[in-house]
Amino acid sequence: MAWVLLGLVAVLAVILVAPVRLRATVTSTPAQARVELGLFWGLVRFAPLDSALPRKPRREAPKAKAKSGGWRPPTRFLRLLPGGALEALGKIRIETCRGALWFGLEDPAMTGELYGRLAAPLAALGGGRWLRLVPVFDRETLEGEAELALSLVPARLLPLAARLVWALR
């Protein structure tokens, strides 16, 4: 019995310290979006959203009956949520963040002016490292692509989760 309990504790520890990775890619030509979730150091991967796959037909959801009243969270829990959300965002590690935007207006001079107005503030804010602006002078266009990869170790959220659960009491 002790070995089974020890094994369960070990499995729980691995689940809590194994990073969860989220990778999202979006392209406009062709219009596609894909979100991939990787668990256990990338050994288990699945895509909860992939626009390239054919859609499954949706089932009609049963109509819910209107309830009167209902459960409402305590106000101390609601007060903790904004700070807790910011704290949780601080635990997320950004692995990859890059994008490219191709744009062109009907007039090449207007395209150049828009590029000048966008490129300077973007470079001043440090966005040139992760967003590349590409002016297209020969046609009207707006195309883009982006990739974002995040990772999170669930164990780092345990203190926050404990505070939120304690506030629900």
N, C-alpha and C positions, 0 to 999 in steps of 0.2 A: 504494500500500500504506500509506503514511504517513497518507493522508486517512482510510482505513478505520479504522486504529488510533486516530487522533484522534477520529473519530466514536464509536467504541466507548467511549473514555474519557469523552467528553462525555455519552453516554447513561448510563453507570455513575454519573457525578457527579450527574446529574439524579435518578436513582433513589435515591441516598443522601441527597440534601438535600431531596427532596420529602416533606412530612409525610404520615404515614399517620394517618387519622382513623377512630376506632371510635365508633359511636353505638349505644347499646342503649336500647330502650324496652320497658317491661313494664306491662301493665294487668291488673287482676283482673276487671273487668266490662266487656266480655267478656274472658275469659282469653286474653291474647295476649302474645307475646314476639317481638321483632324485633331483630336485630343487623345493622348495616350497616357495611361497610368502604369507606372512600373513599381512593383513591390519587391521586397527582399533583394535589394541591390541590383534590380533589373532582371532578376531571374524569372519573375512572373510579370507578363505584360498583357494588357488588354486595352482596347479602344472603346470607351463609352460613347464617343462621337466620331463618326467618319462619314463625311458627306459623299465619298466616292462609292460607298456600298449602297445597294438598292434598299429603299425604305420598306419596312414592314407595315402592313395595313394596321391602322389604329383601331382599337376596340373602343366602343362607346362606354364611357364611365357611367356607373349607375348614379342617379341623382341622389344627392345627400339630403336628408331631412334637416330642416332648420332647427337648430338647438337654441334654447333660451339660456342665457347666462354663459356657463362654461368656465373652464379653469383659466385663471389669469396669473401670470408670474408675479412674485412679490416685487415691490418697487426697488428694494436694494439690489435684486438681481438685474433689473432693467438699468439701474445706475452703473452697474459694473460692466455692462455689455460694450459701450464705446471704448473704454480703456482696455478691456479684454481683447477686443478686435485689433486694436493697435499693437498690443503686446504680442498677439498671435502673428500679426504681419511681421513683427521684428524677428520671429523665429524662423521665417521662411528664407531660404537661401536661393538667390537668383543665379542659376548656372549659365544660362544663355538668354540674351535679349538682343535681337537684331531684326532690322526691317529695312525695306527699300520701297521707295515711292517714286514711280515714274509719272510725270504729269506734263501736259502740254495744252496750251490754249490755242484758239484759232489764229492769233497773231503772235509771231515769234517774239516781237518786242514786249508784249504783255507777259509772255512766258518768262523771258529774261528778267523782267521787273519783279514778277512774283517770286522767282527763284532767289533774287537778291534780297527781297524782304523776308523770305523764310530762312535762308541759309545763315544769315548773320546771327539772329537770335538763337537758332538751333546750335550753332557752334559755341556761342557764349554760354549757353546752359549745359554744354557737354553732351548734347544729343547727337553730335556727329559721330560719336563712338558706336552708337547703337542704331541710328537711323540714317540712311543714305538717301539724299534727294537727288533725283536724276531728271533734269529738264529735257523734254522732247520737243524740238522746235519745228518738226515737219508735219505734225498732225495733232488733233485734239485727242487727248487720252488721259485717263486716270487709272493707273494700275498699281498694284502693290503686293507685297508679300511680307510675312512676319513669322518669326519663330520665337517662342518663349519656353524656357525650361526652368522649372522650380523644383526644389527638394525640401523636405521637411522630415525631421526625426520626431515621431509621435511622443516619445518620452519627454521631450522638451516642453510639451503642452500640459503635462500632468499637473504642475502647480496651478496653472490657470484653470484647468478643469476642476480641480479640487475647490478652488475659491468659488467658482460658479455654482457647483453642486451645493457647497455650504450655504450660499446665499439663497438657494431654493428651499431650504428647510423651514 
